[in-house]
Amino acid sequence: MQKRNIALCIILSIITCGIYSMVWLVNLADDVNYLSKKENTSGIMVLLLSLITCGIYGMYWSYVTGNILDEIKKEKGIYSNNSGILYLILYILTGGIVTYAIIQNDLNNQIEMM
């Protein structure tokens, strides 16, 4: 896992017309899998399934990721509830970029706690 600068990731995503956001998605999925210690869908598969389904799988992944991060936070005694729904709504409204930023923020916070 690697702590990433959220502002830089957003800027790179905009400058590269979304190509970097695909790389960012792969890294996010792999980091969530590492943090959860479960065998979830790999980052490359998340990207491929999102592309094949025109983003529908990305919506599903955002919802599931929110629930996984809620579980991780609860294990560490941090109250968190319904992040999956929030991530899903933000994914639909923003095309994923805000959702990625929030997920990255959660991951950065988990890295600091390690």
N, CA, C and O atoms as a GROMACS GRO file, in nm:
protein
  456
    1MET      N    1   0.084  -0.118   0.000
    1MET     CA    2   0.000   0.000   0.000
    1MET      C    3   0.088   0.124   0.000
    1MET      O    4   0.196   0.126   0.058
    2GLN      N    5   0.038   0.225  -0.066
    2GLN     CA    6   0.114   0.349  -0.078
    2GLN      C    7   0.022   0.467  -0.052
    2GLN      O    8  -0.090   0.472  -0.103
    3LYS      N    9   0.069   0.561   0.028
    3LYS     CA   10  -0.007   0.683   0.052
    3LYS      C   11   0.007   0.772  -0.072
    3LYS      O   12   0.118   0.798  -0.118
    4ARG      N   13  -0.106   0.817  -0.126
    4ARG     CA   14  -0.105   0.897  -0.247
    4ARG      C   15  -0.161   1.036  -0.221
    4ARG      O   16  -0.249   1.053  -0.137
    5ASN      N   17  -0.110   1.134  -0.292
    5ASN     CA   18  -0.158   1.270  -0.285
    5ASN      C   19  -0.286   1.280  -0.367
    5ASN      O   20  -0.284   1.261  -0.489
    6ILE      N   21  -0.396   1.308  -0.302
    6ILE     CA   22  -0.527   1.308  -0.368
    6ILE      C   23  -0.536   1.418  -0.474
    6ILE      O   24  -0.585   1.395  -0.584
    7ALA      N   25  -0.488   1.537  -0.441
    7ALA     CA   26  -0.494   1.649  -0.536
    7ALA      C   27  -0.415   1.616  -0.662
    7ALA      O   28  -0.460   1.644  -0.773
    8LEU      N   29  -0.298   1.557  -0.646
    8LEU     CA   30  -0.216   1.521  -0.761
    8LEU      C   31  -0.286   1.414  -0.846
    8LEU      O   32  -0.282   1.421  -0.969
    9CYS      N   33  -0.349   1.318  -0.782
    9CYS     CA   34  -0.422   1.214  -0.857
    9CYS      C   35  -0.536   1.274  -0.938
    9CYS      O   36  -0.558   1.235  -1.052
   10ILE      N   37  -0.607   1.370  -0.880
   10ILE     CA   38  -0.717   1.434  -0.952
   10ILE      C   39  -0.664   1.515  -1.069
   10ILE      O   40  -0.718   1.509  -1.179
   11ILE      N   41  -0.558   1.591  -1.046
   11ILE     CA   42  -0.498   1.672  -1.153
   11ILE      C   43  -0.448   1.583  -1.267
   11ILE      O   44  -0.471   1.613  -1.384
   12LEU      N   45  -0.379   1.475  -1.232
   12LEU     CA   46  -0.330   1.383  -1.335
   12LEU      C   47  -0.445   1.318  -1.412
   12LEU      O   48  -0.435   1.297  -1.532
   13SER      N   49  -0.553   1.288  -1.342
   13SER     CA   50  -0.670   1.230  -1.409
   13SER      C   51  -0.730   1.328  -1.510
   13SER      O   52  -0.771   1.288  -1.618
   14ILE      N   53  -0.733   1.455  -1.475
   14ILE     CA   54  -0.788   1.557  -1.566
   14ILE      C   55  -0.693   1.580  -1.683
   14ILE      O   56  -0.737   1.585  -1.798
   15ILE      N   57  -0.563   1.594  -1.654
   15ILE     CA   58  -0.465   1.622  -1.760
   15ILE      C   59  -0.459   1.508  -1.862
   15ILE      O   60  -0.445   1.533  -1.982
   16THR      N   61  -0.469   1.384  -1.815
   16THR     CA   62  -0.459   1.269  -1.905
   16THR      C   63  -0.594   1.225  -1.961
   16THR      O   64  -0.606   1.117  -2.017
   17CYS      N   65  -0.696   1.309  -1.945
   17CYS     CA   66  -0.831   1.280  -1.996
   17CYS      C   67  -0.886   1.148  -1.942
   17CYS      O   68  -0.952   1.073  -2.015
   18GLY      N   69  -0.859   1.120  -1.817
   18GLY     CA   70  -0.915   1.002  -1.751
   18GLY      C   71  -0.829   0.878  -1.753
   18GLY      O   72  -0.863   0.779  -1.687
   19ILE      N   73  -0.720   0.880  -1.826
   19ILE     CA   74  -0.635   0.760  -1.832
   19ILE      C   75  -0.574   0.731  -1.695
   19ILE      O   76  -0.570   0.616  -1.652
   20TYR      N   77  -0.525   0.836  -1.627
   20TYR     CA   78  -0.467   0.813  -1.495
   20TYR      C   79  -0.572   0.765  -1.396
   20TYR      O   80  -0.539   0.691  -1.303
   21SER      N   81  -0.697   0.805  -1.413
   21SER     CA   82  -0.802   0.760  -1.321
   21SER      C   83  -0.820   0.608  -1.330
   21SER      O   84  -0.858   0.544  -1.232
   22MET      N   85  -0.792   0.551  -1.446
   22MET     CA   86  -0.797   0.405  -1.460
   22MET      C   87  -0.684   0.339  -1.380
   22MET      O   88  -0.704   0.238  -1.312
   23VAL      N   89  -0.566   0.398  -1.388
   23VAL     CA   90  -0.452   0.347  -1.309
   23VAL      C   91  -0.482   0.362  -1.161
   23VAL      O   92  -0.454   0.273  -1.081
   24TRP      N   93  -0.539   0.475  -1.125
   24TRP     CA   94  -0.574   0.503  -0.986
   24TRP      C   95  -0.677   0.402  -0.935
   24TRP      O   96  -0.666   0.354  -0.822
   25LEU      N   97  -0.777   0.368  -1.018
   25LEU     CA   98  -0.878   0.270  -0.981
   25LEU      C   99  -0.814   0.134  -0.954
   25LEU      O  100  -0.847   0.068  -0.856
   26VAL      N  101  -0.722   0.092  -1.040
   26VAL     CA  102  -0.654  -0.036  -1.021
   26VAL      C  103  -0.579  -0.036  -0.888
   26VAL      O  104  -0.586  -0.133  -0.812
   27ASN      N  105  -0.508   0.072  -0.860
   27ASN     CA  106  -0.433   0.082  -0.734
   27ASN      C  107  -0.525   0.084  -0.613
   27ASN      O  108  -0.496   0.021  -0.512
   28LEU      N  109  -0.636   0.156  -0.624
   28LEU     CA  110  -0.732   0.161  -0.513
   28LEU      C  111  -0.788   0.022  -0.483
   28LEU      O  112  -0.794  -0.019  -0.368
   29ALA      N  113  -0.828  -0.049  -0.588
   29ALA     CA  114  -0.885  -0.182  -0.569
   29ALA      C  115  -0.782  -0.277  -0.505
   29ALA      O  116  -0.816  -0.354  -0.415
   30ASP      N  117  -0.659  -0.271  -0.553
   30ASP     CA  118  -0.556  -0.357  -0.495
   30ASP      C  119  -0.526  -0.320  -0.350
   30ASP      O  120  -0.503  -0.409  -0.267
   31ASP      N  121  -0.526  -0.191  -0.319
   31ASP     CA  122  -0.500  -0.147  -0.181
   31ASP      C  123  -0.613  -0.189  -0.087
   31ASP      O  124  -0.588  -0.231   0.026
   32VAL      N  125  -0.738  -0.178  -0.134
   32VAL     CA  126  -0.852  -0.222  -0.052
   32VAL      C  127  -0.844  -0.372  -0.029
   32VAL      O  128  -0.872  -0.419   0.081
   33ASN      N  129  -0.807  -0.447  -0.131
   33ASN     CA  130  -0.792  -0.592  -0.115
   33ASN      C  131  -0.684  -0.625  -0.013
   33ASN      O  132  -0.703  -0.714   0.071
   34TYR      N  133  -0.573  -0.554  -0.018
   34TYR     CA  134  -0.464  -0.578   0.076
   34TYR      C  135  -0.507  -0.544   0.218
   34TYR      O  136  -0.479  -0.618   0.311
   35LEU      N  137  -0.576  -0.432   0.233
   35LEU     CA  138  -0.619  -0.388   0.365
   35LEU      C  139  -0.725  -0.479   0.424
   35LEU      O  140  -0.724  -0.504   0.545
   36SER      N  141  -0.814  -0.529   0.342
   36SER     CA  142  -0.922  -0.615   0.393
   36SER      C  143  -0.878  -0.758   0.416
   36SER      O  144  -0.946  -0.834   0.486
   37LYS      N  145  -0.765  -0.796   0.360
   37LYS     CA  146  -0.710  -0.932   0.373
   37LYS      C  147  -0.809  -1.038   0.324
   37LYS      O  148  -0.811  -1.149   0.376
   38LYS      N  149  -0.888  -1.002   0.225
   38LYS     CA  150  -0.982  -1.095   0.163
   38LYS      C  151  -0.951  -1.102   0.015
   38LYS      O  152  -0.892  -1.010  -0.041
   39GLU      N  153  -0.990  -1.210  -0.046
   39GLU     CA  154  -0.970  -1.223  -0.191
   39GLU      C  155  -1.090  -1.164  -0.263
   39GLU      O  156  -1.187  -1.232  -0.293
   40ASN      N  157  -1.080  -1.035  -0.290
   40ASN     CA  158  -1.182  -0.965  -0.368
   40ASN      C  159  -1.133  -0.956  -0.513
   40ASN      O  160  -1.026  -1.007  -0.547
   41THR      N  161  -1.210  -0.893  -0.596
   41THR     CA  162  -1.174  -0.876  -0.736
   41THR      C  163  -1.046  -0.792  -0.747
   41THR      O  164  -1.035  -0.688  -0.683
   42SER      N  165  -0.951  -0.838  -0.827
   42SER     CA  166  -0.824  -0.766  -0.843
   42SER      C  167  -0.848  -0.632  -0.913
   42SER      O  168  -0.952  -0.611  -0.975
   43GLY      N  169  -0.751  -0.544  -0.901
   43GLY     CA  170  -0.763  -0.412  -0.960
   43GLY      C  171  -0.782  -0.415  -1.110
   43GLY      O  172  -0.864  -0.342  -1.165
   44ILE      N  173  -0.707  -0.501  -1.177
   44ILE     CA  174  -0.719  -0.512  -1.323
   44ILE      C  175  -0.858  -0.562  -1.361
   44ILE      O  176  -0.917  -0.514  -1.458
   45MET      N  177  -0.910  -0.658  -1.286
   45MET     CA  178  -1.044  -0.709  -1.317
   45MET      C  179  -1.151  -0.603  -1.292
   45MET      O  180  -1.248  -0.594  -1.367
   46VAL      N  181  -1.133  -0.523  -1.186
   46VAL     CA  182  -1.228  -0.415  -1.160
   46VAL      C  183  -1.230  -0.319  -1.280
   46VAL      O  184  -1.337  -0.279  -1.326
   47LEU      N  185  -1.112  -0.284  -1.329
   47LEU     CA  186  -1.104  -0.194  -1.445
   47LEU      C  187  -1.168  -0.257  -1.568
   47LEU      O  188  -1.250  -0.194  -1.635
   48LEU      N  189  -1.132  -0.381  -1.598
   48LEU     CA  190  -1.187  -0.447  -1.718
   48LEU      C  191  -1.339  -0.463  -1.709
   48LEU      O  192  -1.410  -0.436  -1.806
   49LEU      N  193  -1.388  -0.507  -1.594
   49LEU     CA  194  -1.533  -0.524  -1.579
   49LEU      C  195  -1.605  -0.390  -1.586
   49LEU      O  196  -1.716  -0.382  -1.638
   50SER      N  197  -1.542  -0.285  -1.533
   50SER     CA  198  -1.603  -0.151  -1.543
   50SER      C  199  -1.610  -0.104  -1.688
   50SER      O  200  -1.710  -0.047  -1.730
   51LEU      N  201  -1.504  -0.129  -1.763
   51LEU     CA  202  -1.503  -0.090  -1.904
   51LEU      C  203  -1.605  -0.171  -1.985
   51LEU      O  204  -1.678  -0.115  -2.067
   52ILE      N  205  -1.609  -0.301  -1.961
   52ILE     CA  206  -1.700  -0.389  -2.035
   52ILE      C  207  -1.846  -0.354  -2.007
   52ILE      O  208  -1.930  -0.358  -2.097
   53THR      N  209  -1.877  -0.321  -1.882
   53THR     CA  210  -2.016  -0.292  -1.844
   53THR      C  211  -2.049  -0.143  -1.850
   53THR      O  212  -2.153  -0.100  -1.799
   54CYS      N  213  -1.962  -0.065  -1.912
   54CYS     CA  214  -1.984   0.080  -1.927
   54CYS      C  215  -2.003   0.150  -1.792
   54CYS      O  216  -2.086   0.241  -1.780
   55GLY      N  217  -1.928   0.108  -1.693
   55GLY     CA  218  -1.928   0.174  -1.563
   55GLY      C  219  -2.020   0.114  -1.459
   55GLY      O  220  -2.014   0.153  -1.342
   56ILE      N  221  -2.106   0.022  -1.498
   56ILE     CA  222  -2.200  -0.036  -1.401
   56ILE      C  223  -2.124  -0.115  -1.294
   56ILE      O  224  -2.158  -0.106  -1.176
   57TYR      N  225  -2.024  -0.190  -1.334
   57TYR     CA  226  -1.946  -0.264  -1.233
   57TYR      C  227  -1.872  -0.167  -1.141
   57TYR      O  228  -1.854  -0.196  -1.023
   58GLY      N  229  -1.829  -0.053  -1.193
   58GLY     CA  230  -1.764   0.048  -1.110
   58GLY      C  231  -1.856   0.098  -1.000
   58GLY      O  232  -1.812   0.123  -0.888
   59MET      N  233  -1.984   0.113  -1.032
   59MET     CA  234  -2.082   0.152  -0.931
   59MET      C  235  -2.093   0.045  -0.823
   59MET      O  236  -2.093   0.075  -0.704
   60TYR      N  237  -2.102  -0.080  -0.866
   60TYR     CA  238  -2.110  -0.191  -0.772
   60TYR      C  239  -1.984  -0.197  -0.685
   60TYR      O  240  -1.993  -0.215  -0.564
   61TRP      N  241  -1.867  -0.183  -0.748
   61TRP     CA  242  -1.741  -0.188  -0.674
   61TRP      C  243  -1.734  -0.076  -0.571
   61TRP      O  244  -1.686  -0.098  -0.459
   62SER      N  245  -1.781   0.042  -0.606
   62SER     CA  246  -1.781   0.154  -0.512
   62SER      C  247  -1.866   0.122  -0.390
   62SER      O  248  -1.827   0.149  -0.276
   63TYR      N  249  -1.984   0.065  -0.413
   63TYR     CA  250  -2.073   0.028  -0.303
   63TYR      C  251  -2.007  -0.076  -0.213
   63TYR      O  252  -2.006  -0.061  -0.090
   64VAL      N  253  -1.954  -0.180  -0.272
   64VAL     CA  254  -1.891  -0.288  -0.195
   64VAL      C  255  -1.768  -0.235  -0.120
   64VAL      O  256  -1.746  -0.271  -0.004
   65THR      N  257  -1.690  -0.150  -0.184
   65THR     CA  258  -1.571  -0.094  -0.120
   65THR      C  259  -1.610  -0.010   0.001
   65THR      O  260  -1.542  -0.015   0.104
   66GLY      N  261  -1.716   0.066  -0.009
   66GLY     CA  262  -1.764   0.144   0.105
   66GLY      C  263  -1.798   0.055   0.223
   66GLY      O  264  -1.765   0.087   0.337
   67ASN      N  265  -1.863  -0.057   0.194
   67ASN     CA  266  -1.898  -0.151   0.301
   67ASN      C  267  -1.774  -0.216   0.361
   67ASN      O  268  -1.767  -0.236   0.482
   68ILE      N  269  -1.677  -0.250   0.278
   68ILE     CA  270  -1.553  -0.310   0.326
   68ILE      C  271  -1.478  -0.211   0.416
   68ILE      O  272  -1.430  -0.249   0.523
   69LEU      N  273  -1.469  -0.086   0.373
   69LEU     CA  274  -1.400   0.015   0.454
   69LEU      C  275  -1.474   0.042   0.585
   69LEU      O  276  -1.411   0.069   0.687
   70ASP      N  277  -1.608   0.035   0.582
   70ASP     CA  278  -1.685   0.048   0.706
   70ASP      C  279  -1.649  -0.063   0.804
   70ASP      O  280  -1.631  -0.038   0.923
   71GLU      N  281  -1.638  -0.186   0.754
   71GLU     CA  282  -1.602  -0.299   0.840
   71GLU      C  283  -1.463  -0.281   0.899
   71GLU      O  284  -1.442  -0.307   1.018
   72ILE      N  285  -1.368  -0.236   0.818
   72ILE     CA  286  -1.232  -0.215   0.866
   72ILE      C  287  -1.229  -0.107   0.974
   72ILE      O  288  -1.161  -0.121   1.075
   73LYS      N  289  -1.304   0.000   0.952
   73LYS     CA  290  -1.309   0.107   1.052
   73LYS      C  291  -1.372   0.059   1.182
   73LYS      O  292  -1.325   0.092   1.290
   74LYS      N  293  -1.480  -0.020   1.172
   74LYS     CA  294  -1.546  -0.071   1.292
   74LYS      C  295  -1.454  -0.164   1.370
   74LYS      O  296  -1.457  -0.163   1.494
   75GLU      N  297  -1.372  -0.243   1.301
   75GLU     CA  298  -1.276  -0.330   1.369
   75GLU      C  299  -1.175  -0.249   1.449
   75GLU      O  300  -1.124  -0.296   1.551
   76LYS      N  301  -1.146  -0.128   1.403
   76LYS     CA  302  -1.049  -0.042   1.471
   76LYS      C  303  -1.116   0.055   1.567
   76LYS      O  304  -1.050   0.143   1.623
   77GLY      N  305  -1.247   0.040   1.586
   77GLY     CA  306  -1.319   0.122   1.682
   77GLY      C  307  -1.360   0.258   1.631
   77GLY      O  308  -1.394   0.346   1.709
   78ILE      N  309  -1.358   0.277   1.500
   78ILE     CA  310  -1.399   0.404   1.440
   78ILE      C  311  -1.540   0.388   1.386
   78ILE      O  312  -1.568   0.296   1.309
   79TYR      N  313  -1.630   0.478   1.427
   79TYR     CA  314  -1.767   0.468   1.381
   79TYR      C  315  -1.777   0.508   1.234
   79TYR      O  316  -1.727   0.614   1.194
   80SER      N  317  -1.840   0.425   1.157
   80SER     CA  318  -1.864   0.454   1.016
   80SER      C  319  -1.986   0.376   0.973
   80SER      O  320  -2.003   0.260   1.010
   81ASN      N  321  -2.071   0.440   0.896
   81ASN     CA  322  -2.195   0.375   0.858
   81ASN      C  323  -2.239   0.421   0.720
   81ASN      O  324  -2.234   0.540   0.689
   82ASN      N  325  -2.280   0.329   0.639
   82ASN     CA  326  -2.339   0.356   0.507
   82ASN      C  327  -2.246   0.425   0.409
   82ASN      O  328  -2.292   0.503   0.325
   83SER      N  329  -2.117   0.399   0.416
   83SER     CA  330  -2.025   0.457   0.318
   83SER      C  331  -2.053   0.402   0.179
   83SER      O  332  -2.034   0.472   0.080
   84GLY      N  333  -2.098   0.278   0.171
   84GLY     CA  334  -2.127   0.218   0.042
   84GLY      C  335  -2.230   0.297  -0.036
   84GLY      O  336  -2.214   0.319  -0.156
   85ILE      N  337  -2.336   0.340   0.031
   85ILE     CA  338  -2.441   0.417  -0.036
   85ILE      C  339  -2.387   0.553  -0.078
   85ILE      O  340  -2.415   0.601  -0.188
   86LEU      N  341  -2.309   0.616   0.010
   86LEU     CA  342  -2.249   0.746  -0.022
   86LEU      C  343  -2.158   0.733  -0.144
   86LEU      O  344  -2.166   0.815  -0.235
   87TYR      N  345  -2.072   0.632  -0.146
   87TYR     CA  346  -1.981   0.611  -0.258
   87TYR      C  347  -2.056   0.586  -0.388
   87TYR      O  348  -2.017   0.634  -0.494
   88LEU      N  349  -2.164   0.509  -0.380
   88LEU     CA  350  -2.244   0.480  -0.498
   88LEU      C  351  -2.307   0.607  -0.555
   88LEU      O  352  -2.301   0.632  -0.675
   89ILE      N  353  -2.367   0.687  -0.468
   89ILE     CA  354  -2.431   0.811  -0.513
   89ILE      C  355  -2.328   0.906  -0.574
   89ILE      O  356  -2.352   0.965  -0.679
   90LEU      N  357  -2.214   0.921  -0.507
   90LEU     CA  358  -2.110   1.010  -0.560
   90LEU      C  359  -2.053   0.957  -0.690
   90LEU      O  360  -2.018   1.036  -0.779
   91TYR      N  361  -2.042   0.826  -0.703
   91TYR     CA  362  -1.993   0.767  -0.828
   91TYR      C  363  -2.088   0.802  -0.943
   91TYR      O  364  -2.043   0.838  -1.052
   92ILE      N  365  -2.217   0.790  -0.918
   92ILE     CA  366  -2.316   0.820  -1.022
   92ILE      C  367  -2.312   0.968  -1.059
   92ILE      O  368  -2.320   1.002  -1.177
   93LEU      N  369  -2.300   1.055  -0.960
   93LEU     CA  370  -2.305   1.199  -0.985
   93LEU      C  371  -2.176   1.255  -1.045
   93LEU      O  372  -2.181   1.353  -1.120
   94THR      N  373  -2.061   1.196  -1.012
   94THR     CA  374  -1.933   1.255  -1.054
   94THR      C  375  -1.852   1.168  -1.147
   94THR      O  376  -1.742   1.207  -1.186
   95GLY      N  377  -1.901   1.054  -1.184
   95GLY     CA  378  -1.826   0.966  -1.273
   95GLY      C  379  -1.712   0.894  -1.204
   95GLY      O  380  -1.627   0.835  -1.270
   96GLY      N  381  -1.710   0.898  -1.072
   96GLY     CA  382  -1.612   0.820  -0.997
   96GLY      C  383  -1.500   0.899  -0.935
   96GLY      O  384  -1.442   0.853  -0.836
   97ILE      N  385  -1.466   1.015  -0.986
   97ILE     CA  386  -1.346   1.085  -0.941
   97ILE      C  387  -1.356   1.127  -0.793
   97ILE      O  388  -1.258   1.116  -0.720
   98VAL      N  389  -1.472   1.173  -0.750
   98VAL     CA  390  -1.488   1.212  -0.609
   98VAL      C  391  -1.488   1.087  -0.521
   98VAL      O  392  -1.433   1.088  -0.411
   99THR      N  393  -1.549   0.981  -0.570
   99THR     CA  394  -1.548   0.855  -0.495
   99THR      C  395  -1.407   0.805  -0.477
   99THR      O  396  -1.369   0.763  -0.368
  100TYR      N  397  -1.328   0.809  -0.583
  100TYR     CA  398  -1.187   0.766  -0.574
  100TYR      C  399  -1.112   0.850  -0.472
  100TYR      O  400  -1.031   0.798  -0.395
  101ALA      N  401  -1.138   0.980  -0.471
  101ALA     CA  402  -1.070   1.070  -0.377
  101ALA      C  403  -1.106   1.036  -0.233
  101ALA      O  404  -1.019   1.036  -0.146
  102ILE      N  405  -1.233   1.007  -0.207
  102ILE     CA  406  -1.274   0.974  -0.071
  102ILE      C  407  -1.218   0.839  -0.029
  102ILE      O  408  -1.172   0.823   0.084
  103ILE      N  409  -1.220   0.742  -0.120
  103ILE     CA  410  -1.162   0.612  -0.089
  103ILE      C  411  -1.013   0.626  -0.061
  103ILE      O  412  -0.960   0.566   0.032
  104GLN      N  413  -0.944   0.707  -0.143
  104GLN     CA  414  -0.801   0.728  -0.121
  104GLN      C  415  -0.776   0.795   0.014
  104GLN      O  416  -0.679   0.761   0.082
  105ASN      N  417  -0.861   0.889   0.052
  105ASN     CA  418  -0.847   0.953   0.182
  105ASN      C  419  -0.862   0.850   0.294
  105ASN      O  420  -0.784   0.850   0.390
  106ASP      N  421  -0.962   0.763   0.283
  106ASP     CA  422  -0.980   0.657   0.383
  106ASP      C  423  -0.858   0.566   0.389
  106ASP      O  424  -0.814   0.528   0.497
  107LEU      N  425  -0.805   0.530   0.272
  107LEU     CA  426  -0.686   0.444   0.269
  107LEU      C  427  -0.565   0.516   0.329
  107LEU      O  428  -0.488   0.455   0.404
  108ASN      N  429  -0.547   0.643   0.297
  108ASN     CA  430  -0.436   0.720   0.355
  108ASN      C  431  -0.446   0.724   0.507
  108ASN      O  432  -0.346   0.712   0.577
  109ASN      N  433  -0.569   0.742   0.558
  109ASN     CA  434  -0.589   0.742   0.703
  109ASN      C  435  -0.556   0.606   0.764
  109ASN      O  436  -0.500   0.600   0.874
  110GLN      N  437  -0.592   0.499   0.696
  110GLN     CA  438  -0.560   0.364   0.746
  110GLN      C  439  -0.410   0.339   0.746
  110GLN      O  440  -0.357   0.272   0.835
  111ILE      N  441  -0.340   0.392   0.645
  111ILE     CA  442  -0.195   0.376   0.638
  111ILE      C  443  -0.130   0.448   0.756
  111ILE      O  444  -0.037   0.395   0.816
  112GLU      N  445  -0.178   0.567   0.790
  112GLU     CA  446  -0.124   0.641   0.902
  112GLU      C  447  -0.146   0.568   1.034
  112GLU      O  448  -0.064   0.581   1.125
  113MET      N  449  -0.255   0.491   1.045
  113MET     CA  450  -0.285   0.420   1.169
  113MET      C  451  -0.202   0.292   1.184
  113MET      O  452  -0.193   0.236   1.293
  114MET      N  453  -0.143   0.247   1.075
  114MET     CA  454  -0.067   0.122   1.078
  114MET      C  455   0.063   0.138   1.151
  114MET      O  456   0.140   0.043   1.164
   0.00000   0.00000   0.00000
